[in-house]
Amino acid sequence: RKGSRLMSTFRLQIVTPDQLFMDEEVEALIVRTTEGELTILKDHIDFVSNLKIHVAGVKQKGKIRKAAIAGGILQNDKGVTTIISTAAEWSDKIDLQRAERARAESEKRMQMHRDNLNELKIAEYRLKKAINRINAAR
């Protein structure tokens, strides 16, 4: 076809316990692993990595859409990239007031449970998730 550009894409699946968040062809995925930031393009080498709580970038049709990812695992296998995370949310769908309340509640829980390591870790994880959602929404 005259004037059309063939985009190089690969399949991206983002899975959470609640839903298949995404299963579509994309041009690129920008994520933050425990080893650092990584951009995945078509024909990326197969691998598995842990993900940090971060804002991922998903490029489709030349535009990047942001998603808050609550950590998890990233797998690239035979042209299919899969993220398995406890939560995923498009930045433009985040309820900012709810995220701010979650941050305040998590900070309060961290103060209350300073002497209980398990409760402190749970509160810290929730705080990181809330801050990530706030950053994604802004």
N, C-alpha and C positions, 0 to 999 in steps of 0.2 A: 504494500500500500504506500502510496506517495505521501510523504510528510509525517508518517507515523514512526514513533521510536519504540523499539522493542526494549522493554525494561527487564533487567535481570532480577528475578525474584526467587524467593524460597518460602517454604511453608513455616509459619510461626504458630505454635500452640501455647497458650497461657492457661494453666489449669490451677484452680483453687479447690478446696474441699466443697465449696458451695456450687461451683459452676465451671463450665468450659468458658472462660472469659474471652478467649480469642482463638480462632482457627482460620487463618487467612494467609494469602500470599503477601509478602512484604519485600521491600528493597533492601532494608537495613534494620538492624537492631543494635541500640547502644545501651549497654548494661554496666553495672558496677559489681564485679566479682570480689571475692576476698583477696584476690591478687592485684586488682586494679581495674580501671575502665577498659572496656573491650567493645569493639564494633564488629558485628557479624554481618557478612555479605554472602551472597550465593557462593556455593562450593567451599565454604569454610571447613577446615579440618575437623574431624569428629573429636569430641572431647566432652568431659563433664566437669562442672565447677560449682562451687558454692556462691550464692549471691548475697550481697549485703542488702539491708533495707535502703532503697534508693528510688530515684525517679528515672525510669527507663524511657528511651526515645524509640518510637516505632515509626519508620519511614515508609509511607505508602503514597504512590502517585506523586512523588516529589515533595510531599509535606510530612513534617515530623509531628507526631502526636505523642504527648507525654502520659505516662501511667505511673502511679505510685505502686511500687512492688514491695511487699513485706518480707524481703529476703527469700530464701529457698534454694532451689537447685536449678541449674541451667544445663541442658544436654543438647548437643548438636550431633545428630546421627543420620547419616545417609541423606542429607539435604533437608531434614526436618529439625527445626530448633524448638525445644520444649522448655518452658519455664514451669516449675511446680512450686507454688508459693502458698502461704496461708491466706494471703489477701492480695488482690489486684484491683485498681480503680483508676479510671481515666481521670486526668487532672481537672477536666472541665465538668465532671460530675460530682466532685467532692463538695460536701457541705462544710464550708469553712468554719461556721459557728460550732458545729458538732466536733470538728477536729480540734478547735481551740478549747472546748470543754474537756475533751479527752486528754489534751496536754495538761491542763490545770489539775484534773483528777489524778493523773499519773504522777505529777510532781508532788501532790499532797500524799499519795500512797508511798512514795519514796521516803518522804519525811517521817511518816508514821512507822514504817517498817525498816528503819535503819539497822536494827539489830537482827533482822530475820533475812538471811542471805537469799533464800528461795523467793520470798515475797518481793524483796528488793530487785532481784533479777527480772521477775515478771513485770514489775512496775517500770523498770528501766526499758524493757522491750516495748511495752505499750507507749512509753514516752517517745521513743525513737520512731515508732510507727506514726504517732500523732504529728510529730514534727515533720516527718517525711510527707505526710498528707497535706500539711499546711504549706510546705515548700512547693509541692506539686500544684496546688490550687492557685498559688500566687504566680 
